[in-house]
Amino acid sequence: MAVSYDKLWKLLIDRKISKAGLRKLTSISPNTITKMNKNEYVALAILDKICNELDCGFGDIVEHIKENQNI
C-alpha cells in the first residue's frame, strides 16, 4: 500500500499557497513536509490539521495507490 500527496500539491498551487505557507498555517514540522514530498506516511492528525485549514476532505489531499501484488 502506498500514498500520494500530489492532490495536495495541486490544491496548494491552485490556492497560491507555498509549502512553507502550509507549514506556517498548520504548524507542522519541516520533517513532515519532507515525508510528504517523498510520499511517505504521516499521522492522520496531521492530515486532519491540513484539511481543517484548507477546508477540504482527506480525498482532496491524499490518494491511495494500490501496489502490484505478486501471487
N, CA, C, O and CB atoms as a CASP TS submission, in Angstrom:
PFRMAT TS
TARGET T0000
AUTHOR 0000-0000-0000
METHOD Language model
MODEL 1
PARENT N/A
ATOM      1  N   MET     1       0.844  -1.175   0.000  1.00  0.00           N
ATOM      2  CA  MET     1       0.000   0.000   0.000  1.00  0.00           C
ATOM      3  C   MET     1       0.894   1.244   0.000  1.00  0.00           C
ATOM      4  O   MET     1       1.901   1.296   0.705  1.00  0.00           O
ATOM      5  CB  MET     1      -0.963  -0.005   1.224  1.00  0.00           C
ATOM      6  N   ALA     2       0.511   2.241  -0.799  1.00  0.00           N
ATOM      7  CA  ALA     2       1.279   3.473  -0.897  1.00  0.00           C
ATOM      8  C   ALA     2       0.330   4.661  -0.975  1.00  0.00           C
ATOM      9  O   ALA     2      -0.856   4.510  -1.265  1.00  0.00           O
ATOM     10  CB  ALA     2       2.216   3.440  -2.122  1.00  0.00           C
ATOM     11  N   VAL     3       0.865   5.824  -0.717  1.00  0.00           N
ATOM     12  CA  VAL     3       0.062   7.046  -0.773  1.00  0.00           C
ATOM     13  C   VAL     3       0.740   8.071  -1.679  1.00  0.00           C
ATOM     14  O   VAL     3       1.947   8.024  -1.913  1.00  0.00           O
ATOM     15  CB  VAL     3      -0.150   7.631   0.646  1.00  0.00           C
ATOM     16  N   SER     4      -0.071   8.989  -2.175  1.00  0.00           N
ATOM     17  CA  SER     4       0.442  10.091  -2.983  1.00  0.00           C
ATOM     18  C   SER     4      -0.208  11.376  -2.491  1.00  0.00           C
ATOM     19  O   SER     4      -1.414  11.425  -2.251  1.00  0.00           O
ATOM     20  CB  SER     4       0.163   9.863  -4.510  1.00  0.00           C
ATOM     21  N   TYR     5       0.600  12.407  -2.345  1.00  0.00           N
ATOM     22  CA  TYR     5       0.104  13.711  -1.916  1.00  0.00           C
ATOM     23  C   TYR     5       0.041  14.694  -3.085  1.00  0.00           C
ATOM     24  O   TYR     5      -0.022  15.904  -2.871  1.00  0.00           O
ATOM     25  CB  TYR     5       0.991  14.274  -0.803  1.00  0.00           C
ATOM     26  N   ASP     6       0.059  14.185  -4.314  1.00  0.00           N
ATOM     27  CA  ASP     6       0.015  15.047  -5.493  1.00  0.00           C
ATOM     28  C   ASP     6      -1.217  15.952  -5.492  1.00  0.00           C
ATOM     29  O   ASP     6      -1.149  17.105  -5.919  1.00  0.00           O
ATOM     30  CB  ASP     6       0.034  14.200  -6.760  1.00  0.00           C
ATOM     31  N   LYS     7      -2.340  15.424  -5.011  1.00  0.00           N
ATOM     32  CA  LYS     7      -3.561  16.236  -4.946  1.00  0.00           C
ATOM     33  C   LYS     7      -3.368  17.443  -4.026  1.00  0.00           C
ATOM     34  O   LYS     7      -3.863  18.533  -4.313  1.00  0.00           O
ATOM     35  CB  LYS     7      -4.749  15.384  -4.455  1.00  0.00           C
ATOM     36  N   LEU     8      -2.653  17.245  -2.933  1.00  0.00           N
ATOM     37  CA  LEU     8      -2.381  18.354  -2.013  1.00  0.00           C
ATOM     38  C   LEU     8      -1.540  19.415  -2.694  1.00  0.00           C
ATOM     39  O   LEU     8      -1.846  20.604  -2.606  1.00  0.00           O
ATOM     40  CB  LEU     8      -1.673  17.851  -0.748  1.00  0.00           C
ATOM     41  N   TRP     9      -0.478  18.993  -3.374  1.00  0.00           N
ATOM     42  CA  TRP     9       0.414  19.964  -4.020  1.00  0.00           C
ATOM     43  C   TRP     9      -0.344  20.751  -5.084  1.00  0.00           C
ATOM     44  O   TRP     9      -0.130  21.954  -5.227  1.00  0.00           O
ATOM     45  CB  TRP     9       1.636  19.251  -4.650  1.00  0.00           C
ATOM     46  N   LYS    10      -1.230  20.086  -5.836  1.00  0.00           N
ATOM     47  CA  LYS    10      -2.024  20.781  -6.854  1.00  0.00           C
ATOM     48  C   LYS    10      -2.993  21.763  -6.211  1.00  0.00           C
ATOM     49  O   LYS    10      -3.196  22.867  -6.718  1.00  0.00           O
ATOM     50  CB  LYS    10      -2.794  19.771  -7.716  1.00  0.00           C
ATOM     51  N   LEU    11      -3.594  21.358  -5.088  1.00  0.00           N
ATOM     52  CA  LEU    11      -4.515  22.233  -4.370  1.00  0.00           C
ATOM     53  C   LEU    11      -3.794  23.483  -3.873  1.00  0.00           C
ATOM     54  O   LEU    11      -4.332  24.588  -3.940  1.00  0.00           O
ATOM     55  CB  LEU    11      -5.158  21.486  -3.192  1.00  0.00           C
ATOM     56  N   LEU    12      -2.574  23.299  -3.376  1.00  0.00           N
ATOM     57  CA  LEU    12      -1.792  24.439  -2.907  1.00  0.00           C
ATOM     58  C   LEU    12      -1.482  25.396  -4.049  1.00  0.00           C
ATOM     59  O   LEU    12      -1.559  26.613  -3.882  1.00  0.00           O
ATOM     60  CB  LEU    12      -0.496  23.964  -2.254  1.00  0.00           C
ATOM     61  N   ILE    13      -1.132  24.849  -5.202  1.00  0.00           N
ATOM     62  CA  ILE    13      -0.852  25.694  -6.372  1.00  0.00           C
ATOM     63  C   ILE    13      -2.098  26.484  -6.764  1.00  0.00           C
ATOM     64  O   ILE    13      -2.024  27.682  -7.036  1.00  0.00           O
ATOM     65  CB  ILE    13      -0.365  24.832  -7.568  1.00  0.00           C
ATOM     66  N   ASP    14      -3.242  25.804  -6.789  1.00  0.00           N
ATOM     67  CA  ASP    14      -4.499  26.476  -7.154  1.00  0.00           C
ATOM     68  C   ASP    14      -4.830  27.607  -6.188  1.00  0.00           C
ATOM     69  O   ASP    14      -5.384  28.630  -6.590  1.00  0.00           O
ATOM     70  CB  ASP    14      -5.652  25.468  -7.185  1.00  0.00           C
ATOM     71  N   ARG    15      -4.494  27.424  -4.929  1.00  0.00           N
ATOM     72  CA  ARG    15      -4.811  28.426  -3.909  1.00  0.00           C
ATOM     73  C   ARG    15      -3.650  29.401  -3.660  1.00  0.00           C
ATOM     74  O   ARG    15      -3.728  30.276  -2.798  1.00  0.00           O
ATOM     75  CB  ARG    15      -5.185  27.732  -2.606  1.00  0.00           C
ATOM     76  N   LYS    16      -2.582  29.228  -4.433  1.00  0.00           N
ATOM     77  CA  LYS    16      -1.400  30.097  -4.331  1.00  0.00           C
ATOM     78  C   LYS    16      -0.811  30.094  -2.919  1.00  0.00           C
ATOM     79  O   LYS    16      -0.491  31.137  -2.349  1.00  0.00           O
ATOM     80  CB  LYS    16      -1.763  31.531  -4.737  1.00  0.00           C
ATOM     81  N   ILE    17      -0.682  28.883  -2.381  1.00  0.00           N
ATOM     82  CA  ILE    17      -0.078  28.685  -1.061  1.00  0.00           C
ATOM     83  C   ILE    17       1.195  27.864  -1.263  1.00  0.00           C
ATOM     84  O   ILE    17       1.169  26.821  -1.916  1.00  0.00           O
ATOM     85  CB  ILE    17      -1.078  27.967  -0.059  1.00  0.00           C
ATOM     86  N   SER    18       2.288  28.329  -0.709  1.00  0.00           N
ATOM     87  CA  SER    18       3.545  27.578  -0.808  1.00  0.00           C
ATOM     88  C   SER    18       3.565  26.484   0.250  1.00  0.00           C
ATOM     89  O   SER    18       2.745  26.475   1.167  1.00  0.00           O
ATOM     90  CB  SER    18       4.775  28.519  -0.644  1.00  0.00           C
ATOM     91  N   LYS    19       4.499  25.574   0.112  1.00  0.00           N
ATOM     92  CA  LYS    19       4.658  24.532   1.125  1.00  0.00           C
ATOM     93  C   LYS    19       5.063  25.151   2.462  1.00  0.00           C
ATOM     94  O   LYS    19       4.638  24.694   3.522  1.00  0.00           O
ATOM     95  CB  LYS    19       5.708  23.490   0.675  1.00  0.00           C
ATOM     96  N   ALA    20       5.880  26.185   2.399  1.00  0.00           N
ATOM     97  CA  ALA    20       6.261  26.890   3.624  1.00  0.00           C
ATOM     98  C   ALA    20       5.034  27.578   4.232  1.00  0.00           C
ATOM     99  O   ALA    20       4.880  27.616   5.453  1.00  0.00           O
ATOM    100  CB  ALA    20       7.383  27.929   3.335  1.00  0.00           C
ATOM    101  N   GLY    21       4.181  28.109   3.390  1.00  0.00           N
ATOM    102  CA  GLY    21       2.952  28.730   3.866  1.00  0.00           C
ATOM    103  C   GLY    21       2.037  27.716   4.534  1.00  0.00           C
ATOM    104  O   GLY    21       1.427  28.004   5.564  1.00  0.00           O
ATOM    105  N   LEU    22       1.944  26.538   3.949  1.00  0.00           N
ATOM    106  CA  LEU    22       1.154  25.457   4.549  1.00  0.00           C
ATOM    107  C   LEU    22       1.711  25.100   5.917  1.00  0.00           C
ATOM    108  O   LEU    22       0.964  24.895   6.874  1.00  0.00           O
ATOM    109  CB  LEU    22       1.141  24.210   3.634  1.00  0.00           C
ATOM    110  N   ARG    23       3.021  25.031   5.995  1.00  0.00           N
ATOM    111  CA  ARG    23       3.682  24.707   7.262  1.00  0.00           C
ATOM    112  C   ARG    23       3.327  25.723   8.338  1.00  0.00           C
ATOM    113  O   ARG    23       3.046  25.363   9.481  1.00  0.00           O
ATOM    114  CB  ARG    23       5.203  24.649   7.074  1.00  0.00           C
ATOM    115  N   LYS    24       3.343  26.984   7.964  1.00  0.00           N
ATOM    116  CA  LYS    24       3.019  28.048   8.922  1.00  0.00           C
ATOM    117  C   LYS    24       1.544  28.010   9.331  1.00  0.00           C
ATOM    118  O   LYS    24       1.212  28.195  10.502  1.00  0.00           O
ATOM    119  CB  LYS    24       3.356  29.420   8.324  1.00  0.00           C
ATOM    120  N   LEU    25       0.667  27.768   8.357  1.00  0.00           N
ATOM    121  CA  LEU    25      -0.768  27.725   8.644  1.00  0.00           C
ATOM    122  C   LEU    25      -1.135  26.596   9.600  1.00  0.00           C
ATOM    123  O   LEU    25      -2.008  26.748  10.454  1.00  0.00           O
ATOM    124  CB  LEU    25      -1.549  27.572   7.356  1.00  0.00           C
ATOM    125  N   THR    26      -0.455  25.461   9.446  1.00  0.00           N
ATOM    126  CA  THR    26      -0.838  24.257  10.186  1.00  0.00           C
ATOM    127  C   THR    26       0.097  23.926  11.341  1.00  0.00           C
ATOM    128  O   THR    26      -0.194  23.027  12.130  1.00  0.00           O
ATOM    129  CB  THR    26      -0.894  23.090   9.251  1.00  0.00           C
ATOM    130  N   SER    27       1.204  24.630  11.454  1.00  0.00           N
ATOM    131  CA  SER    27       2.214  24.370  12.495  1.00  0.00           C
ATOM    132  C   SER    27       2.765  22.949  12.433  1.00  0.00           C
ATOM    133  O   SER    27       3.044  22.330  13.460  1.00  0.00           O
ATOM    134  CB  SER    27       1.617  24.621  13.873  1.00  0.00           C
ATOM    135  N   ILE    28       2.916  22.440  11.202  1.00  0.00           N
ATOM    136  CA  ILE    28       3.536  21.117  11.066  1.00  0.00           C
ATOM    137  C   ILE    28       5.026  21.302  10.827  1.00  0.00           C
ATOM    138  O   ILE    28       5.468  22.352  10.360  1.00  0.00           O
ATOM    139  CB  ILE    28       2.884  20.297   9.903  1.00  0.00           C
ATOM    140  N   SER    29       5.788  20.277  11.150  1.00  0.00           N
ATOM    141  CA  SER    29       7.243  20.381  11.099  1.00  0.00           C
ATOM    142  C   SER    29       7.771  20.273   9.665  1.00  0.00           C
ATOM    143  O   SER    29       7.107  19.719   8.789  1.00  0.00           O
ATOM    144  CB  SER    29       7.873  19.298  11.969  1.00  0.00           C
ATOM    145  N   PRO    30       8.964  20.805   9.438  1.00  0.00           N
ATOM    146  CA  PRO    30       9.608  20.645   8.124  1.00  0.00           C
ATOM    147  C   PRO    30       9.815  19.165   7.777  1.00  0.00           C
ATOM    148  O   PRO    30       9.743  18.782   6.610  1.00  0.00           O
ATOM    149  CB  PRO    30      10.963  21.382   8.100  1.00  0.00           C
ATOM    150  N   ASN    31      10.071  18.341   8.792  1.00  0.00           N
ATOM    151  CA  ASN    31      10.263  16.910   8.545  1.00  0.00           C
ATOM    152  C   ASN    31       9.003  16.265   7.982  1.00  0.00           C
ATOM    153  O   ASN    31       9.077  15.357   7.154  1.00  0.00           O
ATOM    154  CB  ASN    31      10.678  16.200   9.832  1.00  0.00           C
ATOM    155  N   THR    32       7.856  16.736   8.434  1.00  0.00           N
ATOM    156  CA  THR    32       6.594  16.195   7.930  1.00  0.00           C
ATOM    157  C   THR    32       6.410  16.553   6.462  1.00  0.00           C
ATOM    158  O   THR    32       5.977  15.718   5.667  1.00  0.00           O
ATOM    159  CB  THR    32       5.410  16.720   8.758  1.00  0.00           C
ATOM    160  N   ILE    33       6.734  17.783   6.102  1.00  0.00           N
ATOM    161  CA  ILE    33       6.655  18.192   4.689  1.00  0.00           C
ATOM    162  C   ILE    33       7.602  17.342   3.851  1.00  0.00           C
ATOM    163  O   ILE    33       7.253  16.934   2.743  1.00  0.00           O
ATOM    164  CB  ILE    33       6.997  19.702   4.525  1.00  0.00           C
ATOM    165  N   THR    34       8.790  17.075   4.369  1.00  0.00           N
ATOM    166  CA  THR    34       9.757  16.234   3.659  1.00  0.00           C
ATOM    167  C   THR    34       9.192  14.832   3.450  1.00  0.00           C
ATOM    168  O   THR    34       9.322  14.267   2.364  1.00  0.00           O
ATOM    169  CB  THR    34      11.088  16.163   4.435  1.00  0.00           C
ATOM    170  N   LYS    35       8.569  14.272   4.478  1.00  0.00           N
ATOM    171  CA  LYS    35       7.961  12.945   4.346  1.00  0.00           C
ATOM    172  C   LYS    35       6.868  12.951   3.292  1.00  0.00           C
ATOM    173  O   LYS    35       6.740  12.007   2.513  1.00  0.00           O
ATOM    174  CB  LYS    35       7.390  12.477   5.689  1.00  0.00           C
ATOM    175  N   MET    36       6.093  14.003   3.271  1.00  0.00           N
ATOM    176  CA  MET    36       5.017  14.096   2.284  1.00  0.00           C
ATOM    177  C   MET    36       5.574  14.276   0.876  1.00  0.00           C
ATOM    178  O   MET    36       5.001  13.762  -0.085  1.00  0.00           O
ATOM    179  CB  MET    36       4.078  15.256   2.629  1.00  0.00           C
ATOM    180  N   ASN    37       6.683  14.999   0.743  1.00  0.00           N
ATOM    181  CA  ASN    37       7.333  15.133  -0.570  1.00  0.00           C
ATOM    182  C   ASN    37       7.790  13.783  -1.098  1.00  0.00           C
ATOM    183  O   ASN    37       7.838  13.566  -2.308  1.00  0.00           O
ATOM    184  CB  ASN    37       8.530  16.088  -0.484  1.00  0.00           C
ATOM    185  N   LYS    38       8.126  12.879  -0.187  1.00  0.00           N
ATOM    186  CA  LYS    38       8.588  11.537  -0.554  1.00  0.00           C
ATOM    187  C   LYS    38       7.444  10.530  -0.601  1.00  0.00           C
ATOM    188  O   LYS    38       7.678   9.330  -0.743  1.00  0.00           O
ATOM    189  CB  LYS    38       9.649  11.062   0.429  1.00  0.00           C
ATOM    190  N   ASN    39       6.205  11.015  -0.481  1.00  0.00           N
ATOM    191  CA  ASN    39       5.011  10.155  -0.455  1.00  0.00           C
ATOM    192  C   ASN    39       5.094   9.088   0.624  1.00  0.00           C
ATOM    193  O   ASN    39       4.717   7.936   0.410  1.00  0.00           O
ATOM    194  CB  ASN    39       4.812   9.493  -1.807  1.00  0.00           C
ATOM    195  N   GLU    40       5.593   9.489   1.782  1.00  0.00           N
ATOM    196  CA  GLU    40       5.643   8.592   2.933  1.00  0.00           C
ATOM    197  C   GLU    40       4.441   8.873   3.829  1.00  0.00           C
ATOM    198  O   GLU    40       3.810   9.925   3.736  1.00  0.00           O
ATOM    199  CB  GLU    40       6.977   8.763   3.721  1.00  0.00           C
ATOM    200  N   TYR    41       4.142   7.918   4.690  1.00  0.00           N
ATOM    201  CA  TYR    41       3.003   8.069   5.589  1.00  0.00           C
ATOM    202  C   TYR    41       3.246   9.156   6.629  1.00  0.00           C
ATOM    203  O   TYR    41       4.357   9.316   7.135  1.00  0.00           O
ATOM    204  CB  TYR    41       2.702   6.748   6.281  1.00  0.00           C
ATOM    205  N   VAL    42       2.190   9.896   6.936  1.00  0.00           N
ATOM    206  CA  VAL    42       2.201  10.849   8.045  1.00  0.00           C
ATOM    207  C   VAL    42       0.967  10.559   8.899  1.00  0.00           C
ATOM    208  O   VAL    42       0.034   9.893   8.451  1.00  0.00           O
ATOM    209  CB  VAL    42       2.213  12.349   7.530  1.00  0.00           C
ATOM    210  N   ALA    43       0.975  11.054  10.105  1.00  0.00           N
ATOM    211  CA  ALA    43      -0.115  10.790  11.037  1.00  0.00           C
ATOM    212  C   ALA    43      -1.434  11.367  10.523  1.00  0.00           C
ATOM    213  O   ALA    43      -1.471  12.416   9.880  1.00  0.00           O
ATOM    214  CB  ALA    43       0.213  11.371  12.413  1.00  0.00           C
ATOM    215  N   LEU    44      -2.493  10.660  10.824  1.00  0.00           N
ATOM    216  CA  LEU    44      -3.827  11.110  10.439  1.00  0.00           C
ATOM    217  C   LEU    44      -4.144  12.470  11.055  1.00  0.00           C
ATOM    218  O   LEU    44      -4.859  13.273  10.455  1.00  0.00           O
ATOM    219  CB  LEU    44      -4.881  10.079  10.861  1.00  0.00           C
ATOM    220  N   ALA    45      -3.624  12.726  12.231  1.00  0.00           N
ATOM    221  CA  ALA    45      -3.838  14.023  12.884  1.00  0.00           C
ATOM    222  C   ALA    45      -3.260  15.164  12.055  1.00  0.00           C
ATOM    223  O   ALA    45      -3.825  16.258  12.030  1.00  0.00           O
ATOM    224  CB  ALA    45      -3.212  14.027  14.283  1.00  0.00           C
ATOM    225  N   ILE    46      -2.143  14.922  11.379  1.00  0.00           N
ATOM    226  CA  ILE    46      -1.532  15.936  10.513  1.00  0.00           C
ATOM    227  C   ILE    46      -2.444  16.203   9.318  1.00  0.00           C
ATOM    228  O   ILE    46      -2.695  17.355   8.964  1.00  0.00           O
ATOM    229  CB  ILE    46      -0.120  15.481  10.033  1.00  0.00           C
ATOM    230  N   LEU    47      -2.932  15.138   8.705  1.00  0.00           N
ATOM    231  CA  LEU    47      -3.830  15.297   7.564  1.00  0.00           C
ATOM    232  C   LEU    47      -5.104  16.030   7.988  1.00  0.00           C
ATOM    233  O   LEU    47      -5.644  16.833   7.228  1.00  0.00           O
ATOM    234  CB  LEU    47      -4.178  13.923   6.952  1.00  0.00           C
ATOM    235  N   ASP    48      -5.578  15.753   9.197  1.00  0.00           N
ATOM    236  CA  ASP    48      -6.760  16.431   9.727  1.00  0.00           C
ATOM    237  C   ASP    48      -6.501  17.932   9.879  1.00  0.00           C
ATOM    238  O   ASP    48      -7.366  18.742   9.545  1.00  0.00           O
ATOM    239  CB  ASP    48      -7.167  15.820  11.082  1.00  0.00           C
ATOM    240  N   LYS    49      -5.323  18.309  10.379  1.00  0.00           N
ATOM    241  CA  LYS    49      -4.960  19.725  10.506  1.00  0.00           C
ATOM    242  C   LYS    49      -4.983  20.414   9.142  1.00  0.00           C
ATOM    243  O   LYS    49      -5.503  21.520   8.992  1.00  0.00           O
ATOM    244  CB  LYS    49      -3.566  19.871  11.151  1.00  0.00           C
ATOM    245  N   ILE    50      -4.409  19.733   8.159  1.00  0.00           N
ATOM    246  CA  ILE    50      -4.346  20.305   6.812  1.00  0.00           C
ATOM    247  C   ILE    50      -5.753  20.481   6.256  1.00  0.00           C
ATOM    248  O   ILE    50      -6.080  21.533   5.708  1.00  0.00           O
ATOM    249  CB  ILE    50      -3.503  19.410   5.873  1.00  0.00           C
ATOM    250  N   CYS    51      -6.588  19.448   6.396  1.00  0.00           N
ATOM    251  CA  CYS    51      -7.957  19.521   5.894  1.00  0.00           C
ATOM    252  C   CYS    51      -8.745  20.631   6.576  1.00  0.00           C
ATOM    253  O   CYS    51      -9.495  21.353   5.918  1.00  0.00           O
ATOM    254  CB  CYS    51      -8.662  18.188   6.092  1.00  0.00           C
ATOM    255  N   ASN    52      -8.584  20.771   7.871  1.00  0.00           N
ATOM    256  CA  ASN    52      -9.283  21.840   8.595  1.00  0.00           C
ATOM    257  C   ASN    52      -8.859  23.212   8.091  1.00  0.00           C
ATOM    258  O   ASN    52      -9.697  24.094   7.904  1.00  0.00           O
ATOM    259  CB  ASN    52      -9.015  21.731  10.103  1.00  0.00           C
ATOM    260  N   GLU    53      -7.569  23.393   7.871  1.00  0.00           N
ATOM    261  CA  GLU    53      -7.060  24.698   7.440  1.00  0.00           C
ATOM    262  C   GLU    53      -7.458  25.019   6.005  1.00  0.00           C
ATOM    263  O   GLU    53      -7.772  26.166   5.686  1.00  0.00           O
ATOM    264  CB  GLU    53      -5.545  24.739   7.572  1.00  0.00           C
ATOM    265  N   LEU    54      -7.446  23.996   5.132  1.00  0.00           N
ATOM    266  CA  LEU    54      -7.757  24.211   3.720  1.00  0.00           C
ATOM    267  C   LEU    54      -9.236  24.008   3.410  1.00  0.00           C
ATOM    268  O   LEU    54      -9.663  24.178   2.267  1.00  0.00           O
ATOM    269  CB  LEU    54      -6.927  23.283   2.864  1.00  0.00           C
ATOM    270  N   ASP    55     -10.021  23.643   4.428  1.00  0.00           N
ATOM    271  CA  ASP    55     -11.459  23.401   4.271  1.00  0.00           C
ATOM    272  C   ASP    55     -11.724  22.391   3.158  1.00  0.00           C
ATOM    273  O   ASP    55     -12.425  22.674   2.185  1.00  0.00           O
ATOM    274  CB  ASP    55     -12.196  24.719   3.974  1.00  0.00           C
ATOM    275  N   CYS    56     -11.141  21.201   3.332  1.00  0.00           N
ATOM    276  CA  CYS    56     -11.296  20.139   2.338  1.00  0.00           C
ATOM    277  C   CYS    56     -11.355  18.789   3.055  1.00  0.00           C
ATOM    278  O   CYS    56     -11.281  18.731   4.282  1.00  0.00           O
ATOM    279  CB  CYS    56     -10.126  20.167   1.299  1.00  0.00           C
ATOM    280  N   GLY    57     -11.487  17.725   2.300  1.00  0.00           N
ATOM    281  CA  GLY    57     -11.526  16.382   2.855  1.00  0.00           C
ATOM    282  C   GLY    57     -10.240  15.632   2.569  1.00  0.00           C
ATOM    283  O   GLY    57      -9.399  16.083   1.791  1.00  0.00           O
ATOM    284  N   PHE    58     -10.101  14.479   3.209  1.00  0.00           N
ATOM    285  CA  PHE    58      -8.900  13.668   3.012  1.00  0.00           C
ATOM    286  C   PHE    58      -8.690  13.313   1.540  1.00  0.00           C
ATOM    287  O   PHE    58      -7.563  13.331   1.044  1.00  0.00           O
ATOM    288  CB  PHE    58      -8.987  12.392   3.846  1.00  0.00           C
ATOM    289  N   GLY    59      -9.769  12.995   0.857  1.00  0.00           N
ATOM    290  CA  GLY    59      -9.678  12.627  -0.556  1.00  0.00           C
ATOM    291  C   GLY    59      -9.209  13.755  -1.452  1.00  0.00           C
ATOM    292  O   GLY    59      -8.793  13.526  -2.588  1.00  0.00           O
ATOM    293  N   ASP    60      -9.277  14.973  -0.937  1.00  0.00           N
ATOM    294  CA  ASP    60      -8.818  16.133  -1.710  1.00  0.00           C
ATOM    295  C   ASP    60      -7.309  16.332  -1.619  1.00  0.00           C
ATOM    296  O   ASP    60      -6.733  17.072  -2.416  1.00  0.00           O
ATOM    297  CB  ASP    60      -9.526  17.388  -1.232  1.00  0.00           C
ATOM    298  N   ILE    61      -6.661  15.674  -0.648  1.00  0.00           N
ATOM    299  CA  ILE    61      -5.229  15.918  -0.450  1.00  0.00           C
ATOM    300  C   ILE    61      -4.359  14.669  -0.534  1.00  0.00           C
ATOM    301  O   ILE    61      -3.148  14.770  -0.733  1.00  0.00           O
ATOM    302  CB  ILE    61      -5.019  16.562   0.874  1.00  0.00           C
ATOM    303  N   VAL    62      -4.963  13.499  -0.385  1.00  0.00           N
ATOM    304  CA  VAL    62      -4.166  12.269  -0.399  1.00  0.00           C
ATOM    305  C   VAL    62      -4.887  11.210  -1.230  1.00  0.00           C
ATOM    306  O   VAL    62      -6.116  11.145  -1.264  1.00  0.00           O
ATOM    307  CB  VAL    62      -3.910  11.750   1.051  1.00  0.00           C
ATOM    308  N   GLU    63      -4.090  10.392  -1.894  1.00  0.00           N
ATOM    309  CA  GLU    63      -4.636   9.335  -2.739  1.00  0.00           C
ATOM    310  C   GLU    63      -3.959   8.017  -2.402  1.00  0.00           C
ATOM    311  O   GLU    63      -2.740   7.961  -2.237  1.00  0.00           O
ATOM    312  CB  GLU    63      -4.456   9.674  -4.238  1.00  0.00           C
ATOM    313  N   HIS    64      -4.742   6.971  -2.301  1.00  0.00           N
ATOM    314  CA  HIS    64      -4.214   5.630  -2.060  1.00  0.00           C
ATOM    315  C   HIS    64      -3.780   5.045  -3.396  1.00  0.00           C
ATOM    316  O   HIS    64      -4.542   5.058  -4.363  1.00  0.00           O
ATOM    317  CB  HIS    64      -5.275   4.713  -1.360  1.00  0.00           C
ATOM    318  N   ILE    65      -2.576   4.540  -3.447  1.00  0.00           N
ATOM    319  CA  ILE    65      -2.031   3.914  -4.651  1.00  0.00           C
ATOM    320  C   ILE    65      -1.879   2.426  -4.365  1.00  0.00           C
ATOM    321  O   ILE    65      -1.122   2.027  -3.480  1.00  0.00           O
ATOM    322  CB  ILE    65      -0.656   4.560  -5.072  1.00  0.00           C
ATOM    323  N   LYS    66      -2.595   1.621  -5.111  1.00  0.00           N
ATOM    324  CA  LYS    66      -2.513   0.182  -4.916  1.00  0.00           C
ATOM    325  C   LYS    66      -1.215  -0.336  -5.531  1.00  0.00           C
ATOM    326  O   LYS    66      -0.914  -0.084  -6.698  1.00  0.00           O
ATOM    327  CB  LYS    66      -3.743  -0.532  -5.537  1.00  0.00           C
ATOM    328  N   GLU    67      -0.463  -1.059  -4.723  1.00  0.00           N
ATOM    329  CA  GLU    67       0.781  -1.640  -5.198  1.00  0.00           C
ATOM    330  C   GLU    67       0.476  -2.941  -5.935  1.00  0.00           C
ATOM    331  O   GLU    67      -0.506  -3.618  -5.631  1.00  0.00           O
ATOM    332  CB  GLU    67       1.764  -1.886  -4.022  1.00  0.00           C
ATOM    333  N   ASN    68       1.312  -3.280  -6.892  1.00  0.00           N
ATOM    334  CA  ASN    68       1.156  -4.539  -7.601  1.00  0.00           C
ATOM    335  C   ASN    68       1.457  -5.690  -6.641  1.00  0.00           C
ATOM    336  O   ASN    68       2.452  -5.681  -5.916  1.00  0.00           O
ATOM    337  CB  ASN    68       2.085  -4.595  -8.849  1.00  0.00           C
ATOM    338  N   GLN    69       0.578  -6.664  -6.663  1.00  0.00           N
ATOM    339  CA  GLN    69       0.773  -7.820  -5.795  1.00  0.00           C
ATOM    340  C   GLN    69       1.166  -9.025  -6.634  1.00  0.00           C
ATOM    341  O   GLN    69       0.492  -9.377  -7.602  1.00  0.00           O
ATOM    342  CB  GLN    69      -0.505  -8.119  -4.977  1.00  0.00           C
ATOM    343  N   ASN    70       2.257  -9.642  -6.249  1.00  0.00           N
ATOM    344  CA  ASN    70       2.692 -10.867  -6.936  1.00  0.00           C
ATOM    345  C   ASN    70       2.166 -12.066  -6.169  1.00  0.00           C
ATOM    346  O   ASN    70       2.433 -12.213  -4.976  1.00  0.00           O
ATOM    347  CB  ASN    70       4.253 -10.931  -7.062  1.00  0.00           C
ATOM    348  N   ILE    71       1.429 -12.913  -6.844  1.00  0.00           N
ATOM    349  CA  ILE    71       0.866 -14.097  -6.180  1.00  0.00           C
ATOM    350  C   ILE    71       1.614 -15.324  -6.628  1.00  0.00           C
ATOM    351  O   ILE    71       1.303 -16.431  -6.189  1.00  0.00           O
ATOM    352  CB  ILE    71      -0.642 -14.248  -6.480  1.00  0.00           C
TER
END
